[in-house]
Amino acid sequence: MVDQQRSRRVAVVAVLLLQLVVVSDLWNTVGAANSVSAFVQNAILSNKIVIFSKSYCPYCLRSKRIFRQLKEEPFVVELDLREDGDQIQYELLEFVGRRTVPQVFVNDLGDALENGQLQKLLAAS
């Protein structure tokens, strides 16, 4: 049981770190190929926390619940409730290499590093 929880934490940390790298890479992107791409980039870069979600997905619901418990207010994009949801998922595939949800982006790497939270998160995995 403990090993399973540890494995899950490691997986979550790995995904978050990958997405943090993607966020930093987005800063270097000049212009967007289309409005969907621009929307995705703007959402990630303009918000502290972004969750690309589907309203019925149990993993998405859990992610949103976790941030509520942390008293954080993420910017949530419910892909199944948008006409361009499939296009957004394609853009996420291009940015991150996967289209599954939830995709959580935390645009706070610098602060996390400075206040020691990143080291604590990595040490916990």
C-alpha positions as CSV (number, residue, x, y, z in Angstrom):
1,M,0.0,0.0,0.0
2,V,2.8,2.4,0.9
3,D,4.7,1.5,-2.2
4,Q,1.6,2.1,-4.3
5,Q,1.1,5.6,-2.8
6,R,4.8,6.4,-3.2
7,S,4.6,5.3,-6.9
8,R,1.5,7.5,-7.4
9,R,3.3,10.5,-5.8
10,V,6.3,9.9,-8.0
11,A,4.1,9.8,-11.1
12,V,2.3,13.0,-10.1
13,V,5.6,14.8,-9.4
14,A,7.0,13.6,-12.7
15,V,3.9,14.9,-14.6
16,L,4.0,18.2,-12.8
17,L,7.7,18.7,-13.4
18,L,7.2,17.9,-17.1
19,Q,4.4,20.4,-17.3
20,L,6.4,23.0,-15.5
21,V,9.1,22.5,-18.1
22,V,6.5,22.9,-20.8
23,V,5.3,26.1,-19.2
24,S,8.8,27.5,-19.2
25,D,9.2,26.5,-22.8
26,L,6.0,28.3,-23.8
27,W,7.6,31.6,-22.7
28,N,10.0,31.1,-25.6
29,T,7.3,30.4,-28.2
30,V,6.9,33.4,-30.5
31,G,3.3,33.8,-31.7
32,A,0.6,31.1,-31.9
33,A,-0.2,29.2,-35.0
34,N,-4.0,29.6,-34.4
35,S,-6.5,30.9,-31.9
36,V,-6.8,27.6,-30.1
37,S,-3.0,27.4,-29.7
38,A,-3.0,31.0,-28.5
39,F,-5.9,30.2,-26.0
40,V,-3.9,27.3,-24.5
41,Q,-0.7,29.2,-24.3
42,N,-2.4,32.3,-22.8
43,A,-4.3,30.2,-20.3
44,I,-1.2,28.5,-19.1
45,L,1.0,31.6,-19.0
46,S,-1.7,33.9,-17.5
47,N,-2.8,31.8,-14.6
48,K,-1.1,30.4,-11.6
49,I,-2.9,27.1,-11.9
50,V,-4.7,25.8,-15.0
51,I,-6.6,22.5,-15.2
52,F,-7.7,21.2,-18.6
53,S,-10.5,18.9,-17.6
54,K,-13.7,17.1,-18.5
55,S,-16.7,17.7,-16.3
56,Y,-17.5,14.0,-15.9
57,C,-13.9,12.6,-15.4
58,P,-13.3,11.3,-11.9
59,Y,-9.6,12.1,-12.0
60,C,-10.4,15.7,-13.0
61,L,-12.9,16.0,-10.2
62,R,-10.3,14.8,-7.8
63,S,-7.7,17.3,-9.1
64,K,-10.2,20.1,-8.7
65,R,-11.1,18.9,-5.2
66,I,-7.5,18.9,-4.2
67,F,-7.0,22.5,-5.2
68,R,-10.3,23.5,-3.4
69,Q,-8.9,21.8,-0.2
70,L,-5.7,23.8,-0.7
71,K,-7.8,27.0,-1.0
72,E,-6.5,27.6,-4.5
73,E,-8.7,28.8,-7.3
74,P,-7.4,27.2,-10.6
75,F,-8.5,28.4,-14.0
76,V,-10.5,25.3,-15.2
77,V,-11.1,24.6,-18.9
78,E,-13.9,22.0,-19.2
79,L,-13.1,20.5,-22.6
80,D,-16.4,18.6,-23.0
81,L,-18.3,21.8,-22.5
82,R,-16.5,23.7,-25.3
83,E,-17.0,23.5,-29.0
84,D,-13.2,23.7,-29.5
85,G,-12.5,21.1,-26.7
86,D,-11.2,18.5,-29.2
87,Q,-8.9,21.1,-30.8
88,I,-7.6,22.1,-27.4
89,Q,-6.8,18.5,-26.6
90,Y,-4.9,18.3,-29.8
91,E,-2.9,21.4,-28.9
92,L,-2.2,19.8,-25.5
93,L,-0.9,16.7,-27.3
94,E,1.4,19.0,-29.3
95,F,2.7,20.8,-26.2
96,V,3.0,17.9,-23.7
97,G,2.8,14.8,-25.7
98,R,-0.4,13.5,-24.3
99,R,-4.1,14.4,-24.6
100,T,-5.5,12.7,-21.5
101,V,-7.1,14.7,-18.7
102,P,-6.7,16.2,-16.3
103,Q,-3.7,18.2,-17.3
104,V,-2.6,20.5,-14.5
105,F,-0.2,23.3,-15.1
106,V,1.3,25.2,-12.2
107,N,2.9,28.4,-13.3
108,D,4.9,29.0,-10.1
109,L,8.2,27.2,-10.5
110,G,10.3,30.2,-9.5
111,D,8.4,30.8,-6.3
112,A,8.3,27.1,-5.5
113,L,12.1,26.9,-5.9
114,E,12.7,30.0,-3.8
115,N,10.4,29.1,-0.9
116,G,11.6,25.5,-0.7
117,Q,8.3,23.9,-1.8
118,L,9.8,22.3,-4.9
119,Q,12.6,20.6,-2.9
120,K,10.0,19.3,-0.4
121,L,7.9,18.0,-3.2
122,L,10.8,16.2,-4.8
123,A,12.0,14.9,-1.5
124,A,8.6,13.4,-0.8
125,S,8.8,11.4,-3.9
